[in-house]
């Protein structure tokens, strides 16, 4: 959530930034917030003045009574009673202004960083780095949705039977490959200094608002109505909310956490080859890295997090590219996002496997996540997160890119985790 200070002091910059996102009526929405804020502050000023007057008058009543001026004291009591009624009305108005202010602020996405290009869709993203050669497969190479049937390692029909579309069942070496990837990603993050967390996979409404999934993506999250809980779309939500309403000391920063969770997303369900098999699921596994940092360090940390993800892909021997997302393709909360995409040789297309984002103070303002400087000053922190990595499309690419006449070759780095070198 943008701060009112930024909206007041950098109004034109905010509006120009929101136009990068193609936000309709950006000027109108910002204007409504500023007008509401003006009225709120005027109401607060009137209320403060009236309360101060009430305190003075209340003391004066006692002085008048002591001085034998009962009539004046009675008249002043009547005036004080009227002021109390006015105060009640002003307090109700102030509450209305504050509620409207919050509702309006929740509608505004984060302002893209200056480096973020304008654009409307993925076609406008910028390829900033590419690594590895495109695999050359045999003419009879299969896409992963055929390979999983051939080797009986993932079963979508069983998933439909017990849950529905988008909930696969991993079997035998398919299940072991999943577990191997999770352990590999967690160990690599631990070696990079991330503290492992195992958070709940359901969160309350406050947590959803804290990291910006609510109200923006309310319709895309599974909701347990009886308990008022949401199934998480990513471990970012519970891990970042560990620090909601927390004041950290400067020497504690940066905080580095990693967590593995299943993730649940209702937006899956469009049809076509681009979402077949593992390309899009309702439930999937993901290892997430999260950092909380001082504002001046977050750009450097974002690059470090990108390099961590890139290192994982290189160890898995997967060709990939790094994309700087345009304003129209970024998530609601993000100030800057880099996507990592791996090349799927059998599908002949790039598959997104990771997003690494810097949210600036956007989440921290919602979370009331601050730190105390050595001088004792309170400042909002920056939050960052990244997939390191999401498993479904990694598995799809590993299966497709490593298929041979003998079977599917397992990258060397994973063999100690899988306990086998080939799926056949």
Residue pairs with C-beta under 8 A, 6 or more apart in sequence:
1 105
1 106
1 108
1 212
1 362
1 365
1 366
2 14
2 105
2 108
2 110
2 111
2 362
2 365
3 361
3 365
3 380
4 33
4 37
4 101
4 105
6 14
6 111
7 14
7 30
7 33
7 34
7 37
8 34
8 37
11 30
11 34
13 111
14 30
14 111
15 26
15 27
15 30
17 111
17 112
17 327
18 26
18 30
18 108
18 109
18 111
19 26
19 118
20 112
20 116
20 117
20 118
20 119
20 326
20 327
20 328
21 109
21 112
21 327
21 328
21 330
22 120
22 327
22 328
23 29
23 108
23 109
29 104
29 107
29 108
30 108
32 104
33 101
33 104
33 105
33 108
36 97
36 100
36 101
36 104
37 101
39 97
40 94
40 97
40 98
40 101
43 90
43 93
43 94
43 97
44 94
46 90
47 87
47 90
47 91
47 94
50 83
50 86
50 87
50 90
51 87
53 83
54 80
54 83
54 84
54 87
57 76
57 79
57 80
57 83
58 80
60 76
61 73
61 76
61 77
61 80
64 70
64 72
64 73
64 76
65 73
106 209
106 215
106 216
109 216
109 332
109 333
110 332
110 333
110 334
110 335
110 359
110 360
110 362
111 335
112 327
112 330
112 334
112 335
112 336
113 335
113 336
113 358
113 360
115 324
115 336
116 324
116 325
116 326
116 327
116 330
116 335
116 336
117 124
117 125
117 126
117 324
117 326
117 327
118 124
118 326
118 327
118 328
119 125
119 326
119 327
119 328
119 329
120 326
120 328
120 329
121 326
121 328
121 329
122 329
124 326
124 328
124 329
125 323
125 324
125 325
125 326
125 329
125 339
126 323
126 324
126 326
127 321
127 322
127 323
128 322
128 323
128 324
128 338
129 310
129 321
129 322
130 319
130 320
130 321
130 322
131 310
131 313
131 314
131 319
131 320
131 321
132 314
132 317
132 318
132 319
132 320
132 343
133 319
134 319
134 343
134 345
135 319
135 343
135 345
135 401
136 345
137 345
137 346
137 400
137 401
137 403
138 403
138 405
141 345
141 346
141 400
141 403
142 150
142 346
142 400
142 403
143 276
143 277
143 344
143 346
143 347
143 400
144 277
144 278
144 344
144 346
144 395
144 396
144 397
144 399
144 400
145 156
145 276
145 277
145 278
147 399
147 400
147 403
147 408
148 154
148 155
148 174
148 277
148 399
151 173
151 174
151 407
151 408
151 423
151 424
152 171
152 172
153 170
153 171
153 172
153 173
153 174
153 175
153 177
153 423
154 168
154 169
154 170
154 171
154 174
154 278
155 168
155 169
155 171
156 165
156 168
156 169
156 277
158 169
159 165
159 166
159 167
159 168
159 169
160 167
162 169
163 283
164 282
165 269
165 282
166 268
166 269
166 280
166 281
166 282
166 283
167 281
167 282
167 283
168 278
168 281
170 177
170 178
173 418
173 420
173 423
174 395
174 423
176 418
176 419
176 420
177 395
177 398
177 410
177 414
177 418
177 423
178 285
178 391
178 395
179 417
180 414
180 417
180 418
181 389
181 391
181 394
181 395
181 414
181 417
182 260
182 285
182 287
182 391
183 417
184 312
184 413
184 414
184 417
185 260
185 287
185 312
185 388
185 389
186 196
186 258
186 260
186 287
188 308
188 311
188 312
188 315
188 388
189 196
189 258
189 287
189 289
189 308
189 388
190 196
190 258
192 256
192 308
193 256
194 256
194 257
194 258
194 289
195 255
195 256
195 257
195 258
196 257
196 258
196 259
197 239
197 242
197 257
197 258
197 259
198 259
198 260
199 235
199 238
199 239
199 242
199 259
199 261
200 232
200 238
201 231
201 232
201 238
201 261
201 262
201 264
202 224
202 227
202 229
202 230
202 231
202 232
203 229
203 230
203 232
203 237
203 238
203 241
204 228
204 229
204 230
205 214
205 228
205 230
206 241
206 244
207 230
207 237
207 238
207 241
207 244
208 214
208 218
208 221
208 230
208 237
209 215
209 366
210 237
210 240
210 241
210 244
210 363
210 366
210 367
211 236
211 237
211 240
211 241
211 333
211 363
211 366
211 367
212 332
212 333
212 359
212 362
212 363
212 366
213 221
213 230
213 233
213 237
214 221
214 230
216 332
216 333
217 233
217 332
219 266
220 233
220 265
220 266
220 267
221 230
221 231
221 233
221 264
221 265
221 266
222 230
222 231
222 264
222 266
223 229
223 230
223 231
224 230
224 231
231 264
232 238
232 261
232 263
232 264
233 263
233 264
233 265
234 261
234 263
234 286
234 288
234 385
234 387
235 259
235 260
235 261
235 263
235 286
235 287
235 288
235 290
236 288
236 290
236 385
238 259
238 261
239 257
239 259
239 288
239 290
239 385
240 290
240 292
240 363
240 367
240 383
240 385
241 367
242 257
243 255
243 292
243 367
243 369
244 367
244 368
244 369
245 367
245 368
245 369
246 367
246 369
246 370
247 370
247 371
247 372
247 378
248 255
248 292
248 369
248 370
248 371
248 372
248 381
249 371
249 372
250 294
250 371
250 372
250 373
250 374
252 371
253 292
253 293
253 294
253 297
253 371
253 381
254 291
254 292
254 293
254 294
254 297
254 301
255 291
255 292
255 293
256 289
256 290
256 291
257 289
257 290
257 291
258 287
258 288
258 289
258 290
258 388
259 287
259 288
259 290
260 285
260 286
260 287
260 288
261 285
261 286
261 288
262 283
262 284
262 285
262 286
263 283
263 284
263 285
263 286
263 390
264 282
264 283
265 281
265 282
266 282
268 275
268 280
268 281
268 282
269 282
270 280
273 347
274 349
277 396
278 392
278 393
278 395
278 396
279 351
279 392
279 393
279 396
280 392
281 392
284 390
284 391
284 392
285 390
285 391
285 392
286 387
286 389
286 390
286 391
287 387
287 388
287 389
288 385
288 386
288 387
288 388
289 305
289 308
289 385
289 386
289 388
290 383
290 384
290 385
291 301
291 305
291 383
291 384
291 385
292 364
292 369
292 381
292 382
292 383
292 384
293 301
293 381
293 382
293 383
293 384
294 371
294 379
294 381
294 382
295 360
295 361
295 379
295 380
295 381
295 382
297 382
298 358
298 360
298 382
298 384
299 358
301 358
301 384
302 336
302 338
302 356
302 357
302 358
302 384
305 356
305 384
305 386
305 388
306 322
306 338
306 340
306 356
306 386
308 386
308 388
309 340
309 354
309 356
309 386
309 387
309 388
309 389
310 320
310 322
310 340
312 388
312 389
313 320
313 340
313 342
313 353
313 389
315 411
315 413
316 394
316 398
316 411
316 413
316 414
317 411
317 412
317 413
318 342
318 343
318 394
318 397
318 398
318 401
319 342
319 343
319 401
320 340
320 341
320 342
320 343
320 353
321 340
321 341
321 343
321 350
322 338
322 339
322 340
323 338
323 339
323 340
323 341
324 336
324 337
324 338
325 334
325 336
325 337
325 338
325 339
330 336
330 337
330 357
331 337
331 355
331 357
333 357
333 359
333 362
333 363
334 357
334 358
334 359
334 362
335 357
335 358
335 359
335 360
335 362
336 357
336 358
337 355
337 356
337 357
337 358
338 355
338 356
338 357
339 352
339 354
339 355
339 356
340 352
340 353
340 354
340 355
340 356
340 389
341 350
341 351
341 352
341 353
342 350
342 351
342 353
342 393
342 394
342 397
343 349
343 350
343 351
343 397
343 401
344 350
344 351
344 393
344 396
344 397
344 400
344 401
345 400
345 401
346 400
346 401
346 403
347 396
347 400
351 393
351 396
351 397
352 393
353 387
353 389
353 390
353 393
353 394
353 397
354 386
354 387
354 388
354 389
354 390
355 386
355 387
356 384
356 385
356 386
356 387
357 384
357 385
357 386
358 382
358 384
359 382
359 383
359 384
359 385
360 382
361 380
361 381
361 382
362 383
363 369
363 383
364 370
364 380
364 381
364 382
364 383
365 380
367 383
369 380
369 381
369 383
370 378
370 379
370 380
370 381
371 378
371 379
371 381
372 378
373 379
398 408
398 410
398 411
399 408
399 423
402 408
402 409
402 410
402 411
403 409
406 422
406 424
407 422
407 423
407 424
408 422
408 423
408 424
409 421
409 422
410 418
410 420
410 421
410 422
410 423
415 421
